[in-house]
Amino acid sequence: MLAAVGGKVAGLLAASPGPLGGLRGLVTVRSILGNIGVLVLPEQFAVGKAHEAFGEDGSLKDPKQRQAVESIGARVAQVAAALQGKS
């Protein structure tokens, strides 16, 4: 386990121009992070056709996609707080 990341919490997100949005790569990232002691949440989200999915300000155009990303971020914060006894 690497001291800098061991015990950290991660939610996985990906974006790519392909239709799957980098989904297949998340399998590898999940494996690597798990092997170095990161608690990887089961929730994940991939944005396909990313070149069309984001507005000029960098935000996701689709409210459902934006909500999915925000939900994963909130879940990471919730789990991290619980692990630190701050829930």
DSSP file (Angstrom, degrees, kcal/mol; ACC not computed):
  #  RESIDUE AA STRUCTURE BP1 BP2  ACC     N-H-->O    O-->H-N    N-H-->O    O-->H-N    TCO  KAPPA ALPHA  PHI   PSI    X-CA   Y-CA   Z-CA
    1    1 A M              0   0    0      0, 0.0     2,-0.5     0, 0.0    36,-0.1   0.000 360.0 360.0 360.0 137.1    0.0    0.0    0.0
    2    2 A L    >>  -     0   0    0     34,-0.9     4,-2.7     1,-0.1     3,-1.2  -0.750 360.0-139.3 -87.0 128.7    1.3    3.5   -0.9
    3    3 A A  T 34 S+     0   0    0     -2,-0.5    -1,-0.1     1,-0.3    33,-0.0   0.817  98.1  57.9 -59.0 -33.9    1.2    5.8    2.2
    4    4 A A  T 34 S+     0   0    0      1,-0.2    -1,-0.3     3,-0.0    -2,-0.0   0.767 122.4  21.9 -70.7 -24.5   -0.1    8.8    0.2
    5    5 A V  T X4 S+     0   0    0     -3,-1.2     3,-2.2    31,-0.2    -2,-0.2   0.594  88.0 118.8-119.4 -16.0   -3.2    7.0   -1.1
    6    6 A G  T 3< S+     0   0    0     -4,-2.7    32,-0.2     1,-0.3    31,-0.2  -0.301  86.2  13.4 -57.8 130.1   -3.9    4.2    1.3
    7    7 A G  T 3  S+     0   0    0     30,-2.9    -1,-0.3     1,-0.3    31,-0.2   0.424  95.6 131.9  84.3  -1.6   -7.2    4.6    3.0
    8    8 A K    <   -     0   0    0     -3,-2.2    31,-3.1    29,-0.2     2,-0.4  -0.391  53.2-127.0 -77.9 162.1   -8.4    7.3    0.6
    9    9 A V  E     -a   39   0A   0     29,-0.2     2,-0.4    -3,-0.1    31,-0.2  -0.905  26.1-174.1-112.9 139.0  -11.9    7.1   -1.0
   10   10 A A  E     -a   40   0A   0     29,-2.5    31,-2.9    -2,-0.4     2,-0.4  -0.993  17.2-164.6-136.3 141.7  -12.4    7.4   -4.7
   11   11 A G  E     -     0   0A   0     -2,-0.4     2,-0.4    29,-0.2    33,-0.2  -0.967  30.8-126.0-114.8 139.7  -15.4    7.5   -7.0
   12   12 A L  E     +a   44   0A   0     31,-1.1    33,-1.7    -2,-0.4     2,-0.3  -0.742  32.6 167.5 -99.6 133.0  -14.7    6.8  -10.7
   13   13 A L  E     +a   45   0A   0     -2,-0.4     2,-0.3    31,-0.2    33,-0.2  -0.974   4.8 176.9-135.0 148.3  -15.5    9.1  -13.5
   14   14 A A  E     -a   46   0A   0     31,-1.7    33,-2.8    -2,-0.3     2,-0.3  -0.984   9.2-170.7-147.6 157.1  -14.4    9.1  -17.1
   15   15 A A  E     +a   47   0A   0     -2,-0.3    33,-0.2    31,-0.2     7,-0.1  -0.976  16.0 154.6-148.5 137.7  -15.1   11.1  -20.3
   16   16 A S        -     0   0    0     31,-2.0    34,-2.5    -2,-0.3    33,-0.2  -0.974  52.2-108.8-154.9 164.7  -14.0   10.3  -23.9
   17   17 A P  S    S+     0   0    0      0, 0.0    31,-0.1     0, 0.0    35,-0.0   0.667  91.6  92.3 -72.9 -14.0  -15.2   11.1  -27.4
   18   18 A G  S >  S-     0   0    0     30,-0.1    31,-2.3     1,-0.1     3,-0.9  -0.265  92.5-106.9 -75.4 167.2  -16.3    7.5  -27.9
   19   19 A P  T 3  S+     0   0    0      0, 0.0    29,-0.2     0, 0.0    -1,-0.1   0.752 117.5  52.7 -68.3 -24.0  -19.8    6.2  -27.2
   20   20 A L  T >  S-     0   0    0     27,-0.1     3,-1.2    28,-0.1    28,-0.1   0.557  98.4-136.9 -90.4  -7.8  -18.8    4.4  -24.0
   21   21 A G  T <   -     0   0    0     -3,-0.9    26,-0.6     1,-0.3    27,-0.1   0.712  66.4 -53.1  66.5  22.5  -17.1    7.4  -22.5
   22   22 A G  T >> S+     0   0    0     24,-0.2     4,-1.0    -8,-0.1     3,-0.6   0.597  94.7 141.5  88.5  10.4  -14.0    5.6  -21.2
   23   23 A L  H X>  +     0   0    0     -3,-1.2     3,-0.7     1,-0.3     4,-0.6   0.869  67.5  54.2 -55.4 -42.1  -16.1    3.0  -19.3
   24   24 A R  H >> S+     0   0    0      1,-0.2     3,-0.8     2,-0.2     4,-0.7   0.850 103.6  56.6 -64.9 -32.9  -13.8    0.1  -20.2
   25   25 A G  H <> S+     0   0    0     -3,-0.6     4,-2.2     1,-0.2     3,-0.3   0.776  93.6  68.6 -68.3 -25.8  -10.8    2.0  -18.8
   26   26 A L  H <X S+     0   0    0     -4,-1.0     4,-2.8    -3,-0.7    -1,-0.2   0.795  90.4  62.4 -65.6 -26.7  -12.5    2.4  -15.4
   27   27 A V  H <X S+     0   0    0     -3,-0.8     4,-1.9    -4,-0.6    -1,-0.2   0.933 107.8  42.6 -61.3 -45.6  -12.2   -1.4  -14.9
   28   28 A T  H  X S+     0   0    0     -4,-0.7     4,-2.6    -3,-0.3    -2,-0.2   0.914 114.1  50.2 -68.0 -43.6   -8.4   -1.1  -15.0
   29   29 A V  H  X S+     0   0    0     -4,-2.2     4,-2.8     1,-0.2     5,-0.3   0.919 109.6  52.1 -61.2 -42.9   -8.4    2.1  -12.8
   30   30 A R  H  X S+     0   0    0     -4,-2.8     4,-2.4     1,-0.2    -1,-0.2   0.920 111.0  47.8 -58.4 -44.7  -10.6    0.4  -10.3
   31   31 A S  H  X S+     0   0    0     -4,-1.9     4,-2.0     2,-0.2    -2,-0.2   0.930 113.1  46.7 -63.3 -47.5   -8.2   -2.6  -10.1
   32   32 A I  H  X S+     0   0    0     -4,-2.6     4,-1.0     2,-0.2    -2,-0.2   0.944 113.9  46.9 -62.2 -48.6   -5.1   -0.5   -9.7
   33   33 A L  H ><>S+     0   0    0     -4,-2.8     5,-2.4     1,-0.2     3,-0.8   0.915 111.5  51.3 -61.9 -42.6   -6.6    1.8   -7.0
   34   34 A G  H ><5S+     0   0    0     -4,-2.4     3,-1.1    -5,-0.3    -1,-0.2   0.871 107.0  54.7 -61.0 -36.5   -7.9   -1.2   -5.1
   35   35 A N  H 3<5S+     0   0    0     -4,-2.0    -1,-0.2     1,-0.2    -2,-0.2   0.681 107.0  50.1 -72.5 -18.0   -4.5   -2.8   -5.2
   36   36 A I  T <<5S-     0   0    0     -4,-1.0   -34,-0.9    -3,-0.8    -1,-0.2   0.213 126.4 -93.8-106.8  15.5   -2.8    0.2   -3.6
   37   37 A G  T < 5S+     0   0    0     -3,-1.1   -30,-2.9     1,-0.3     2,-0.4   0.621  75.5 141.7  92.2  13.6   -5.3    0.5   -0.7
   38   38 A V      < -     0   0    0     -5,-2.4     2,-0.9   -32,-0.2    -1,-0.3  -0.739  52.2-129.5 -88.4 135.8   -7.8    3.0   -2.1
   39   39 A L  E     -a    9   0A   0    -31,-3.1   -29,-2.5    -2,-0.4     2,-0.6  -0.764  28.1-161.3 -82.6 107.3  -11.4    2.4   -1.2
   40   40 A V  E     -a   10   0A   0     -2,-0.9   -29,-0.2   -31,-0.2   -31,-0.1  -0.822  11.8-133.5 -98.0 119.8  -13.1    2.6   -4.6
   41   41 A L  E     -     0   0A   0    -31,-2.9   -29,-0.3    -2,-0.6    35,-0.0  -0.333  14.4-124.4 -68.3 151.4  -16.9    3.1   -4.4
   42   42 A P  E    S+     0   0A   0      0, 0.0    -1,-0.1     0, 0.0     2,-0.1   0.791  86.3  94.2 -68.5 -25.8  -19.1    1.0   -6.6
   43   43 A E  E     +     0   0A   0     29,-0.1   -31,-1.1     2,-0.0     2,-0.3  -0.426  50.6 156.6 -67.1 138.3  -20.6    4.0   -8.2
   44   44 A Q  E     -a   12   0A   0    -33,-0.2     2,-0.3    -2,-0.1   -31,-0.2  -0.975  21.2-161.3-154.9 162.1  -19.0    5.2  -11.4
   45   45 A F  E     -a   13   0A   0    -33,-1.7   -31,-1.7    -2,-0.3     2,-0.4  -0.991   2.1-163.2-151.3 140.2  -20.0    7.2  -14.4
   46   46 A A  E     -a   14   0A   0     -2,-0.3     2,-0.7   -33,-0.2   -31,-0.2  -0.990  12.3-146.4-127.3 132.8  -18.7    7.6  -17.9
   47   47 A V  E     -a   15   0A   0    -33,-2.8   -31,-2.0   -26,-0.6     3,-0.5  -0.869  17.9-157.8-100.3 110.7  -19.6   10.5  -20.3
   48   48 A G  S    S+     0   0    0     -2,-0.7     4,-0.1   -29,-0.2   -30,-0.1  -0.477  73.6  21.4 -83.1 159.7  -19.7    9.4  -23.9
   49   49 A K  S >> S+     0   0    0    -31,-2.3     3,-2.5   -33,-0.2     4,-1.0   0.915  74.6 175.3  48.7  49.0  -19.2   11.8  -26.8
   50   50 A A  H 3>  +     0   0    0    -34,-2.5     4,-1.0    -3,-0.5     3,-0.2   0.773  68.5  68.7 -58.6 -28.7  -17.5   14.1  -24.4
   51   51 A H  H 34 S+     0   0    0      1,-0.2    -1,-0.3     2,-0.2    -2,-0.1   0.691 112.6  32.7 -65.5 -15.8  -16.7   16.6  -27.2
   52   52 A E  H <4 S+     0   0    0     -3,-2.5    -1,-0.2    -4,-0.1    -2,-0.2   0.537 108.2  70.2-109.3 -13.1  -20.5   17.2  -27.4
   53   53 A A  H  < S+     0   0    0     -4,-1.0     8,-3.0    -3,-0.2     9,-0.5   0.680  86.9  68.5 -84.8 -20.1  -21.4   16.8  -23.7
   54   54 A F  B  < S-B   60   0B   0     -4,-1.0     6,-0.2     6,-0.2     2,-0.1  -0.810  70.4-136.3-109.7 142.6  -19.8   19.9  -22.2
   55   55 A G    >   -     0   0    0      4,-3.2     3,-1.9    -2,-0.4    -2,-0.0  -0.260  39.8 -92.6 -81.0 176.3  -20.7   23.5  -22.6
   56   56 A E  T 3  S+     0   0    0      1,-0.3    -1,-0.1     2,-0.1    -2,-0.0   0.782 127.0  57.2 -62.0 -27.3  -18.2   26.3  -23.1
   57   57 A D  T 3  S-     0   0    0      2,-0.1    -1,-0.3     1,-0.0     3,-0.1   0.454 120.3-108.8 -84.3   0.4  -18.0   26.9  -19.3
   58   58 A G  S <  S+     0   0    0     -3,-1.9     2,-0.2     1,-0.3    -2,-0.1   0.384  77.8 127.2  91.4  -4.0  -17.0   23.2  -18.8
   59   59 A S        -     0   0    0      1,-0.1    -4,-3.2    -5,-0.1    -1,-0.3  -0.539  68.8 -99.2 -86.8 154.4  -20.2   22.1  -17.3
   60   60 A L  B     -B   54   0B   0     -6,-0.2    -6,-0.2    -2,-0.2    -1,-0.1  -0.509  23.8-148.9 -70.1 135.6  -22.2   19.1  -18.5
   61   61 A K  S    S+     0   0    0     -8,-3.0    -1,-0.1    -2,-0.2    -7,-0.1   0.881  78.8  75.8 -72.3 -39.2  -25.1   20.1  -20.7
   62   62 A D  S  > S-     0   0    0     -9,-0.5     4,-2.5     1,-0.2     5,-0.2  -0.637  71.0-151.0 -81.1 120.3  -27.3   17.2  -19.8
   63   63 A P  H  > S+     0   0    0      0, 0.0     4,-2.4     0, 0.0    -1,-0.2   0.826  96.2  54.8 -60.8 -32.0  -28.9   17.6  -16.3
   64   64 A K  H  > S+     0   0    0      2,-0.2     4,-2.0     1,-0.2     5,-0.1   0.901 110.2  45.5 -68.6 -40.0  -29.0   13.9  -15.7
   65   65 A Q  H  > S+     0   0    0      2,-0.2     4,-2.3    -3,-0.2     5,-0.2   0.921 112.5  51.1 -67.2 -42.9  -25.3   13.5  -16.4
   66   66 A R  H  X S+     0   0    0     -4,-2.5     4,-2.6     1,-0.2    -2,-0.2   0.916 110.6  49.4 -59.9 -43.3  -24.5   16.5  -14.2
   67   67 A Q  H  X S+     0   0    0     -4,-2.4     4,-2.5     1,-0.2    -1,-0.2   0.885 108.5  53.1 -64.1 -39.1  -26.6   15.0  -11.4
   68   68 A A  H  X S+     0   0    0     -4,-2.0     4,-1.8     2,-0.2    -2,-0.2   0.922 111.7  45.1 -62.3 -44.1  -24.8   11.6  -11.8
   69   69 A V  H  X S+     0   0    0     -4,-2.3     4,-2.2     1,-0.2    -2,-0.2   0.929 114.1  48.5 -65.5 -45.5  -21.4   13.2  -11.5
   70   70 A E  H  X S+     0   0    0     -4,-2.6     4,-2.5     1,-0.2    -2,-0.2   0.874 108.8  55.0 -62.6 -36.9  -22.5   15.4   -8.5
   71   71 A S  H  X S+     0   0    0     -4,-2.5     4,-2.2     2,-0.2    -1,-0.2   0.895 107.7  48.4 -64.2 -41.0  -24.0   12.3   -6.8
   72   72 A I  H  X S+     0   0    0     -4,-1.8     4,-2.4     2,-0.2    -2,-0.2   0.923 111.7  49.9 -65.9 -43.3  -20.7   10.4   -7.0
   73   73 A G  H  X S+     0   0    0     -4,-2.2     4,-2.1     1,-0.2    -2,-0.2   0.911 111.4  48.7 -60.3 -42.5  -18.8   13.4   -5.6
   74   74 A A  H  X S+     0   0    0     -4,-2.5     4,-2.4     1,-0.2    -1,-0.2   0.882 110.3  51.5 -65.0 -38.2  -21.3   13.7   -2.8
   75   75 A R  H  X S+     0   0    0     -4,-2.2     4,-2.6     2,-0.2     5,-0.2   0.889 107.8  51.9 -67.5 -39.2  -21.0   10.0   -2.0
   76   76 A V  H  X S+     0   0    0     -4,-2.4     4,-2.6     2,-0.2     5,-0.2   0.942 111.9  46.8 -59.9 -46.8  -17.2   10.2   -1.9
   77   77 A A  H  X S+     0   0    0     -4,-2.1     4,-2.3     1,-0.2    -2,-0.2   0.899 112.4  50.7 -62.5 -40.9  -17.5   13.1    0.6
   78   78 A Q  H  X S+     0   0    0     -4,-2.4     4,-2.2     2,-0.2    -2,-0.2   0.933 113.5  43.4 -63.2 -47.6  -20.0   11.2    2.7
   79   79 A V  H  X S+     0   0    0     -4,-2.6     4,-2.4     2,-0.2    -2,-0.2   0.908 113.5  51.2 -67.3 -41.9  -17.9    8.0    2.9
   80   80 A A  H  X S+     0   0    0     -4,-2.6     4,-1.3    -5,-0.2    -1,-0.2   0.912 111.4  48.2 -61.5 -41.7  -14.7    9.9    3.6
   81   81 A A  H  <>S+     0   0    0     -4,-2.3     5,-3.3    -5,-0.2     6,-0.5   0.909 110.6  51.1 -65.1 -41.4  -16.4   11.8    6.4
   82   82 A A  H ><5S+     0   0    0     -4,-2.2     3,-1.3     4,-0.2    -2,-0.2   0.900 107.8  52.4 -62.8 -40.2  -17.8    8.6    7.9
   83   83 A L  H 3<5S+     0   0    0     -4,-2.4    -1,-0.2     1,-0.3    -2,-0.2   0.792 110.0  48.8 -66.4 -27.2  -14.4    7.0    7.8
   84   84 A Q  T 3<5S-     0   0    0     -4,-1.3    -1,-0.3    -3,-0.2    -2,-0.2   0.413 119.3-111.7 -90.8   1.7  -13.0   10.0    9.7
   85   85 A G  T < 5S+     0   0    0     -3,-1.3    -3,-0.2    -4,-0.3    -2,-0.1   0.752  86.9 116.3  77.1  24.0  -15.8    9.8   12.2
   86   86 A K      <       0   0    0     -5,-3.3    -4,-0.2     1,-0.2    -5,-0.1   0.204 360.0 360.0-108.8  14.6  -17.4   13.1   11.1
   87   87 A S              0   0    0     -6,-0.5    -1,-0.2    -5,-0.2    -5,-0.1   0.495 360.0 360.0 -84.2 360.0  -20.7   11.7    9.8
